[in-house]
């Protein structure tokens, strides 16, 4: 069974920073692209950032220049460094994984709450 375990959420003031982590197994990590989604109350889940097995990254326009996704192959962990946080970044953040070239994300973490106060 695939497990994605997130950590690092919390409450931060606008302009502050947080780093989210998502750990999984070595086998899982080595053959899957990883991503971060978020869902705010009343909104649909949206893709925030992705990183392929080869390290290629992509970002939603709303977070470009502020968020950075990275992966540590030695720790089987993907990170989302979030800087210059805004109240509109408040959401539950989910880690996700898929095989390369797959169109959907079948594996999900439990989610971690990020709250940005103004």
DSSP file (Angstrom, degrees, kcal/mol; ACC not computed):
  #  RESIDUE AA STRUCTURE BP1 BP2  ACC     N-H-->O    O-->H-N    N-H-->O    O-->H-N    TCO  KAPPA ALPHA  PHI   PSI    X-CA   Y-CA   Z-CA
    1    1 A X              0   0    0      0, 0.0     2,-0.3     0, 0.0     0, 0.0   0.000 360.0 360.0 360.0 132.4    0.0    0.0    0.0
    2    2 A X        -     0   0    0     22,-0.0     2,-0.4    26,-0.0   106,-0.2  -0.572 360.0-168.6 -77.5 133.2    1.3    3.4   -1.0
    3    3 A X        -     0   0    0     -2,-0.3     2,-0.5   104,-0.1    22,-0.4  -0.989  12.8-175.1-126.0 131.6    1.8    5.9    1.8
    4    4 A X        -     0   0    0     -2,-0.4     2,-0.6   104,-0.4   106,-0.6  -0.990  11.7-164.8-120.9 119.9    2.5    9.5    1.6
    5    5 A X  E     -A   23   0A   0     18,-2.6    18,-2.6    -2,-0.5     2,-0.2  -0.915   6.1-164.5-115.1 114.7    3.1   11.2    4.9
    6    6 A X  E     +A   22   0A   0     -2,-0.6     2,-0.3    16,-0.2    16,-0.2  -0.597  13.8 162.6 -96.7 155.7    2.9   15.0    5.0
    7    7 A X  E     +A   21   0A   0     14,-2.0    14,-2.9    -2,-0.2   105,-0.1  -0.972  38.8  69.8-157.9 165.1    4.1   17.4    7.7
    8    8 A X        +     0   0    0     -2,-0.3    11,-0.3     1,-0.3    14,-0.0   0.387  57.6 133.1 107.9  -3.1    5.0   21.0    8.2
    9    9 A X        +     0   0    0     12,-0.1     2,-0.3     9,-0.1    -1,-0.3  -0.172  23.5 119.1 -71.3 173.8    1.7   22.9    8.0
   10   10 A X  E     -d  114   0B   0    103,-1.0   105,-2.8   102,-0.1     2,-0.4  -0.988  60.0 -50.8 162.3-165.6    0.7   25.5   10.6
   11   11 A X  E     +d  115   0B   0     -2,-0.3     2,-0.3   103,-0.2   105,-0.2  -0.884  52.2 164.8-106.8 131.7   -0.3   29.1   11.2
   12   12 A X  E     -d  116   0B   0    103,-2.6   105,-2.4    -2,-0.4     2,-0.1  -0.987  35.0-110.7-144.5 151.5    1.9   31.9    9.9
   13   13 A X  E >   -d  117   0B   0     -2,-0.3     3,-2.2   103,-0.2    72,-0.2  -0.460  51.4 -81.7 -78.3 155.4    1.5   35.6    9.4
   14   14 A X  T 3  S+     0   0    0    103,-2.4    72,-0.2     1,-0.3    -1,-0.1  -0.303 120.3  29.9 -55.1 137.0    1.3   37.1    5.9
   15   15 A X  T 3  S+     0   0    0     70,-3.2    69,-0.6     1,-0.3    -1,-0.3   0.253 100.0 114.4  93.1 -11.7    4.8   37.5    4.5
   16   16 A X    <   -     0   0    0     -3,-2.2    69,-2.3    69,-0.2     2,-0.3  -0.070  58.4-121.5 -83.6-173.7    6.1   34.5    6.4
   17   17 A X        +     0   0    0     66,-0.2     2,-0.3    67,-0.2    66,-0.2  -0.935  21.5 178.5-133.1 152.0    7.4   31.2    5.3
   18   18 A X  E     - B   0  82A   0     64,-2.1    64,-3.3    -2,-0.3     2,-0.5  -0.976  16.4-146.4-143.9 154.0    6.6   27.5    5.8
   19   19 A X  E     - B   0  81A   0    -11,-0.3     2,-0.3    -2,-0.3    62,-0.2  -0.983  12.1-158.3-125.0 123.2    8.1   24.3    4.5
   20   20 A X  E     - B   0  80A   0     60,-2.5    60,-2.2    -2,-0.5     2,-0.3  -0.740   7.5-160.6 -95.5 146.0    6.0   21.3    3.8
   21   21 A X  E     -AB   7  79A   0    -14,-2.9   -14,-2.0    -2,-0.3     2,-0.4  -0.937   9.4-170.2-125.3 149.6    7.4   17.8    3.7
   22   22 A X  E     -AB   6  78A   0     56,-1.8    56,-2.4    -2,-0.3     2,-0.3  -0.932  10.6-169.2-141.0 114.9    6.1   14.6    2.2
   23   23 A X  E     +AB   5  77A   0    -18,-2.6   -18,-2.6    -2,-0.4     2,-0.3  -0.792  13.7 156.5-107.0 146.7    7.8   11.3    2.8
   24   24 A X        -     0   0    0     52,-2.0   -20,-0.1    -2,-0.3   -22,-0.0  -0.846  45.7 -60.9-149.7-172.9    7.3    7.9    1.2
   25   25 A X     >  -     0   0    0    -22,-0.4     4,-2.7    -2,-0.3     5,-0.2  -0.323  43.9-116.8 -76.3 160.8    9.0    4.7    0.5
   26   26 A X  H  > S+     0   0    0      2,-0.2     4,-2.1     1,-0.2     5,-0.1   0.908 115.5  48.0 -63.0 -42.9   12.2    4.4   -1.5
   27   27 A X  H  > S+     0   0    0      1,-0.2     4,-0.9     2,-0.2    -1,-0.2   0.937 114.0  46.7 -65.0 -45.6   10.6    2.4   -4.3
   28   28 A X  H >> S+     0   0    0      1,-0.2     3,-0.6     2,-0.2     4,-0.5   0.926 113.3  48.8 -60.7 -45.4    7.6    4.7   -4.5
   29   29 A X  H >< S+     0   0    0     -4,-2.7     3,-0.6     1,-0.2    -1,-0.2   0.862 106.0  56.0 -66.5 -36.9    9.8    7.8   -4.6
   30   30 A X  H 3< S+     0   0    0     -4,-2.1    -1,-0.2     1,-0.2    -2,-0.2   0.712 115.3  34.0 -73.9 -20.3   12.2    6.6   -7.3
   31   31 A X  H << S+     0   0    0     -4,-0.9    69,-0.6    -3,-0.6     2,-0.4   0.306 104.8  78.9-120.0   9.4    9.6    5.8   -9.9
   32   32 A X  E <<  -E   99   0B   0     -3,-0.6    67,-0.2    -4,-0.5     2,-0.2  -0.949  69.1-129.8-124.1 139.7    6.9    8.5   -9.3
   33   33 A X  E     -E   98   0B   0     65,-2.7    65,-1.9    -2,-0.4     2,-0.3  -0.543  33.7-143.5 -69.2 149.5    6.5   12.1  -10.2
   34   34 A X  E     +EF  97  51B   0     17,-2.8    17,-2.8    63,-0.2     2,-0.3  -0.889  21.9 173.5-121.7 151.1    5.5   14.1   -7.1
   35   35 A X  E     -EF  96  50B   0     61,-2.5    61,-2.5    -2,-0.3     2,-0.4  -0.971  25.2-134.1-150.2 164.9    3.2   17.0   -6.6
   36   36 A X  E     +EF  95  49B   0     13,-2.8    12,-3.0    -2,-0.3    13,-1.6  -0.992  22.8 179.6-123.0 130.7    1.5   19.4   -4.2
   37   37 A X  E     -EF  94  47B   0     57,-2.9    57,-2.7    -2,-0.4     2,-0.3  -0.778   8.3-158.1-115.8 165.3   -2.2   20.3   -4.5
   38   38 A X  E     -EF  93  46B   0      8,-2.3     8,-3.1    -2,-0.3     2,-0.4  -0.993   6.4-163.7-144.2 154.7   -4.2   22.5   -2.2
   39   39 A X  E     -E   92   0B   0     53,-2.1    53,-2.3    -2,-0.3     2,-0.2  -0.948   5.5-164.1-141.5 117.6   -7.9   23.0   -1.5
   40   40 A X    >   -     0   0    0      4,-0.4     3,-2.4    -2,-0.4    51,-0.1  -0.639  46.1 -76.4 -93.2 156.4   -9.4   26.0    0.2
   41   41 A X  T 3  S+     0   0    0      1,-0.3    -1,-0.1    -2,-0.2     3,-0.1  -0.280 119.5   8.5 -55.2 129.2  -12.9   25.9    1.7
   42   42 A X  T 3  S+     0   0    0      1,-0.3    -1,-0.3    -3,-0.1     2,-0.3   0.428 112.6 102.5  81.0  -1.7  -15.5   26.1   -1.0
   43   43 A X  S <  S-     0   0    0     -3,-2.4    -1,-0.3     1,-0.0     2,-0.1  -0.742  74.3-107.4-112.5 160.7  -12.9   25.7   -3.7
   44   44 A X        -     0   0    0     -2,-0.3    -4,-0.4     1,-0.1     2,-0.2  -0.462  47.1 -90.8 -77.1 157.4  -11.9   22.9   -6.0
   45   45 A X        -     0   0    0     -6,-0.2     2,-0.4    -2,-0.1    -6,-0.2  -0.510  50.3-162.4 -67.2 133.9   -8.5   21.2   -5.4
   46   46 A X  E     -F   38   0B   0     -8,-3.1    -8,-2.3    -2,-0.2     2,-0.4  -0.931  20.9-112.8-125.8 147.8   -5.9   22.9   -7.4
   47   47 A X  E     +F   37   0B   0     -2,-0.4   -10,-0.3   -10,-0.2     3,-0.1  -0.607  31.5 175.7 -77.4 130.5   -2.4   21.9   -8.5
   48   48 A X  E     -     0   0B   0    -12,-3.0    12,-2.6     1,-0.4     2,-0.3   0.848  59.4 -18.7-100.9 -50.9    0.3   24.0   -6.9
   49   49 A X  E     -FG  36  59B   0    -13,-1.6   -13,-2.8    10,-0.2    -1,-0.4  -0.991  52.8-161.0-159.8 152.2    3.6   22.5   -8.0
   50   50 A X  E     -FG  35  58B   0      8,-2.1     8,-1.7    -2,-0.3     2,-0.3  -0.956   1.9-167.0-135.9 156.9    5.1   19.3   -9.5
   51   51 A X  E     -FG  34  57B   0    -17,-2.8   -17,-2.8    -2,-0.3     6,-0.2  -0.970  16.9-141.0-144.0 129.8    8.5   17.7   -9.8
   52   52 A X    >   -     0   0    0      4,-2.3     3,-1.5    -2,-0.3   -19,-0.1  -0.253  34.4 -99.2 -82.7 173.0    9.3   14.8  -12.1
   53   53 A X  T 3  S+     0   0    0      1,-0.3    -1,-0.1     2,-0.1   -21,-0.1   0.802 127.2  52.4 -60.1 -27.4   11.6   11.9  -11.3
   54   54 A X  T 3  S-     0   0    0      2,-0.1    -1,-0.3     1,-0.0   -21,-0.0   0.483 123.7-104.1 -88.5  -3.1   14.3   13.8  -13.2
   55   55 A X    <   +     0   0    0     -3,-1.5     2,-0.3     1,-0.3    -2,-0.1   0.501  67.4 148.7  97.1   4.3   13.8   16.9  -11.3
   56   56 A X        -     0   0    0      1,-0.0    -4,-2.3    -5,-0.0    -1,-0.3  -0.580  30.6-157.8 -74.0 132.5   11.9   19.1  -13.7
   57   57 A X  E     -G   51   0B   0     -2,-0.3     2,-0.3    -6,-0.2    -6,-0.2  -0.757  16.8-176.8-114.2 156.5    9.5   21.4  -11.9
   58   58 A X  E     -G   50   0B   0     -8,-1.7    -8,-2.1    -2,-0.3     2,-0.3  -0.982   8.3-163.1-146.7 154.4    6.4   23.3  -12.8
   59   59 A X  E     -G   49   0B   0     -2,-0.3   -10,-0.2   -10,-0.2     2,-0.2  -0.965  26.4-107.5-139.5 150.5    4.2   25.8  -10.8
   60   60 A X    >>  -     0   0    0    -12,-2.6     3,-1.7    -2,-0.3     4,-1.0  -0.502  38.7-117.7 -67.5 147.5    0.8   27.3  -10.8
   61   61 A X  T 34 S+     0   0    0      1,-0.3     3,-0.5     2,-0.2    -1,-0.1   0.841 111.6  64.1 -58.1 -33.0    1.0   31.0  -11.8
   62   62 A X  T 34 S+     0   0    0      1,-0.2    -1,-0.3     3,-0.0   -14,-0.1   0.682 112.1  33.1 -68.1 -17.3   -0.3   32.0   -8.4
   63   63 A X  T X> S+     0   0    0     -3,-1.7     4,-2.3   -15,-0.2     3,-2.2   0.449  82.7 128.3-118.7  -2.8    2.8   30.7   -6.6
   64   64 A X  T 3< S+     0   0    0     -4,-1.0     4,-0.1    -3,-0.5    -3,-0.0  -0.298  80.7  15.6 -58.3 134.4    5.6   31.3   -9.1
   65   65 A X  T 34 S+     0   0    0      2,-0.4    -1,-0.3     1,-0.1     3,-0.1   0.266 126.0  59.3  86.3 -12.8    8.5   33.1   -7.6
   66   66 A X  T <4 S+     0   0    0     -3,-2.2    17,-2.1     1,-0.2     2,-0.3   0.707  98.0  51.7-115.3 -35.2    7.2   32.4   -4.1
   67   67 A X  E  <  -C   82   0A   0     -4,-2.3    -2,-0.4    15,-0.2     2,-0.4  -0.796  59.5-166.1-108.3 148.1    7.1   28.6   -3.8
   68   68 A X  E     -C   81   0A   0     13,-2.4    13,-3.1    -2,-0.3     2,-0.4  -0.987   4.7-158.3-134.8 126.1    9.8   26.1   -4.5
   69   69 A X  E     +C   80   0A   0     -2,-0.4     2,-0.3    11,-0.2    11,-0.2  -0.834  22.2 163.2-100.2 140.7    9.3   22.3   -4.9
   70   70 A X  E     -C   79   0A   0      9,-1.8     9,-3.1    -2,-0.4     2,-0.4  -0.966  24.8-141.9-149.6 163.1   12.3   20.0   -4.4
   71   71 A X  E     -C   78   0A   0     -2,-0.3     2,-0.7     7,-0.2     7,-0.2  -0.997   2.8-153.6-134.8 138.9   13.0   16.4   -3.8
   72   72 A X  E >>> -C   77   0A   0      5,-3.2     5,-1.7    -2,-0.4     4,-0.9  -0.913   7.5-169.3-109.0 103.8   15.7   14.7   -1.7
   73   73 A X  T 345S+     0   0    0     -2,-0.7    -1,-0.1     1,-0.2     3,-0.1   0.786  85.3  57.4 -67.7 -26.5   16.4   11.3   -3.2
   74   74 A X  T 345S+     0   0    0      1,-0.2    -1,-0.2    -3,-0.1   -48,-0.0   0.814 116.6  34.4 -72.2 -28.7   18.4   10.2   -0.1
   75   75 A X  T <45S-     0   0    0     -3,-0.7   -51,-0.2     2,-0.2    -2,-0.2   0.408 101.6-128.3-105.5  -0.2   15.5   10.9    2.2
   76   76 A X  T  <5 +     0   0    0     -4,-0.9   -52,-2.0     1,-0.2     2,-0.4   0.906  67.2 131.1  54.2  43.2   12.7    9.8   -0.2
   77   77 A X  E   < -BC  23  72A   0     -5,-1.7    -5,-3.2   -54,-0.2     2,-0.4  -0.974  48.4-155.1-133.8 139.5   11.1   13.2    0.6
   78   78 A X  E     -BC  22  71A   0    -56,-2.4   -56,-1.8    -2,-0.4     2,-0.3  -0.918  18.3-158.2-111.2 143.1    9.6   16.0   -1.5
   79   79 A X  E     -BC  21  70A   0     -9,-3.1    -9,-1.8    -2,-0.4     2,-0.4  -0.848  15.8-158.4-120.2 153.1    9.4   19.5   -0.1
   80   80 A X  E     -BC  20  69A   0    -60,-2.2   -60,-2.5    -2,-0.3     2,-0.6  -0.905  12.9-162.4-129.4 105.0    7.4   22.6   -0.8
   81   81 A X  E     -BC  19  68A   0    -13,-3.1   -13,-2.4    -2,-0.4     2,-0.6  -0.780   9.3-165.6 -86.7 121.2    9.1   25.8    0.5
   82   82 A X  E     +BC  18  67A   0    -64,-3.3   -64,-2.1    -2,-0.6     2,-0.3  -0.934  11.3 173.6-116.3 114.9    6.6   28.5    0.7
   83   83 A X        +     0   0    0    -17,-2.1   -66,-0.2    -2,-0.6   -67,-0.2  -0.734  59.7  23.5-114.5 164.4    7.8   32.1    1.0
   84   84 A X  S    S-     0   0    0    -69,-0.6    -1,-0.2    -2,-0.3   -67,-0.2   0.899  85.1-160.5  48.8  47.8    6.0   35.5    1.0
   85   85 A X        -     0   0    0    -69,-2.3   -70,-3.2    -3,-0.2     2,-0.3  -0.246   8.0-158.6 -65.0 145.9    2.8   33.7    2.1
   86   86 A X    >   -     0   0    0    -72,-0.2     3,-2.2    -3,-0.1     4,-0.2  -0.842  31.7-110.0-120.4 157.1   -0.5   35.5    1.5
   87   87 A X  G >  S+     0   0    0     -2,-0.3     3,-1.8     1,-0.3    29,-0.4   0.844 117.5  63.4 -55.3 -33.0   -3.9   34.9    3.2
   88   88 A X  G 3  S+     0   0    0      1,-0.3    -1,-0.3   -48,-0.0   -48,-0.0   0.566  88.6  69.6 -72.0  -6.1   -5.2   33.5   -0.1
   89   89 A X  G <  S+     0   0    0     -3,-2.2    -1,-0.3    27,-0.0     2,-0.2   0.532  71.0 120.6 -82.2  -7.0   -2.6   30.6    0.3
   90   90 A X    <   +     0   0    0     -3,-1.8     2,-0.3    -4,-0.2    25,-0.2  -0.405  40.7 106.6 -61.0 124.8   -4.7   29.3    3.2
   91   91 A X  E    S- H   0 114B   0     23,-2.0    23,-2.7    -2,-0.2     2,-0.6  -0.968  75.9 -79.8-177.8 171.0   -5.8   25.8    2.4
   92   92 A X  E     -EH  39 113B   0    -53,-2.3   -53,-2.1    -2,-0.3     2,-0.4  -0.871  48.4-147.1 -88.2 127.2   -5.3   22.1    3.1
   93   93 A X  E     -EH  38 112B   0     19,-3.1    19,-2.1    -2,-0.6     2,-0.4  -0.838  13.0-163.8-102.7 132.8   -2.2   21.1    1.2
   94   94 A X  E     -E   37   0B   0    -57,-2.7   -57,-2.9    -2,-0.4     2,-0.3  -0.935  13.2-141.1-120.0 136.9   -1.9   17.5   -0.2
   95   95 A X  E     -E   36   0B   0     -2,-0.4    14,-2.3   -59,-0.2     2,-0.3  -0.732  28.1-176.9 -87.6 143.8    1.0   15.6   -1.4
   96   96 A X  E     -EI  35 108B   0    -61,-2.5   -61,-2.5    -2,-0.3     2,-0.3  -0.959  12.2-161.8-142.4 159.3    0.4   13.4   -4.5
   97   97 A X  E     +EI  34 107B   0     10,-1.8    10,-1.6    -2,-0.3     9,-0.4  -0.994  11.4 166.6-143.3 148.2    2.2   10.9   -6.7
   98   98 A X  E     -E   33   0B   0    -65,-1.9   -65,-2.7    -2,-0.3     2,-0.1  -0.984  40.5 -95.6-152.9 159.2    1.8    9.4  -10.1
   99   99 A X  E >   -E   32   0B   0     -2,-0.3     3,-2.0   -67,-0.2   -67,-0.2  -0.484  59.8 -85.4 -70.3 148.8    3.8    7.4  -12.6
  100  100 A X  T 3  S+     0   0    0    -69,-0.6    -1,-0.1     1,-0.3     3,-0.1  -0.283 114.9  15.1 -54.4 139.4    5.5    9.5  -15.3
  101  101 A X  T 3  S+     0   0    0      1,-0.3    -1,-0.3    -3,-0.1     2,-0.1   0.340  92.3 134.0  75.0  -3.8    3.3   10.3  -18.3
  102  102 A X    <   -     0   0    0     -3,-2.0    -1,-0.3     1,-0.1    -4,-0.0  -0.472  52.4-145.0 -70.1 149.8    0.2    9.3  -16.3
  103  103 A X  S    S+     0   0    0     -2,-0.1     2,-0.3    -3,-0.1    -1,-0.1   0.639  76.1  46.2 -92.3 -15.5   -2.7   11.8  -16.7
  104  104 A X  S    S-     0   0    0     -5,-0.1     2,-0.7     0, 0.0    -5,-0.2  -0.834  76.4-123.6-127.1 165.5   -4.1   11.4  -13.2
  105  105 A X        +     0   0    0     -2,-0.3    -7,-0.2     1,-0.1    -2,-0.0  -0.898  28.1 174.0-109.9 102.2   -2.7   11.4   -9.6
  106  106 A X        +     0   0    0     -2,-0.7     2,-0.5    -9,-0.4    -8,-0.1   0.671  58.6  68.8 -86.1 -15.5   -3.8    8.1   -7.9
  107  107 A X  E     +I   97   0B   0    -10,-1.6   -10,-1.8  -104,-0.0     2,-0.3  -0.892  60.8 175.2-114.2 133.1   -1.8    8.4   -4.7
  108  108 A X  E     -I   96   0B   0     -2,-0.5  -104,-0.4   -12,-0.2   -12,-0.2  -0.964  23.5-134.5-137.1 148.0   -2.5   11.0   -2.0
  109  109 A X        -     0   0    0    -14,-2.3  -104,-0.2    -2,-0.3     3,-0.1  -0.282  38.6-101.5 -84.7-178.0   -1.4   12.0    1.4
  110  110 A X        -     0   0    0   -106,-0.6   -16,-0.1     1,-0.1  -105,-0.1   0.633  62.5-114.3 -83.9 -14.4   -3.8   12.9    4.3
  111  111 A X        -     0   0    0    -16,-0.1     2,-0.4     1,-0.1   -17,-0.2   0.143  19.0-131.3  95.3 148.1   -3.3   16.7    3.9
  112  112 A X  E     - H   0  93B   0    -19,-2.1   -19,-3.1  -105,-0.1     2,-0.3  -0.999  22.0-120.5-137.8 135.2   -1.8   19.3    6.1
  113  113 A X  E     - H   0  92B   0     -2,-0.4  -103,-1.0   -21,-0.2     2,-0.5  -0.557  23.1-172.0 -81.5 132.3   -3.5   22.6    7.0
  114  114 A X  E     -dH  10  91B   0    -23,-2.7   -23,-2.0    -2,-0.3     2,-0.5  -0.993   5.2-175.9-119.9 123.7   -1.7   25.9    6.2
  115  115 A X  E     -d   11   0B   0   -105,-2.8  -103,-2.6    -2,-0.5     2,-0.6  -0.982   6.7-167.0-124.3 124.6   -3.3   29.1    7.5
  116  116 A X  E     -d   12   0B   0     -2,-0.5     2,-0.3   -29,-0.4  -103,-0.2  -0.944  11.1-153.7-113.4 117.6   -2.0   32.5    6.7
  117  117 A X  E      d   13   0B   0   -105,-2.4  -103,-2.4    -2,-0.6   -30,-0.1  -0.624 360.0 360.0 -91.9 149.1   -3.2   35.4    8.8
  118  118 A X              0   0    0     -2,-0.3    -1,-0.1  -105,-0.2  -105,-0.1   0.456 360.0 360.0 -91.1 360.0   -3.4   38.9    7.6
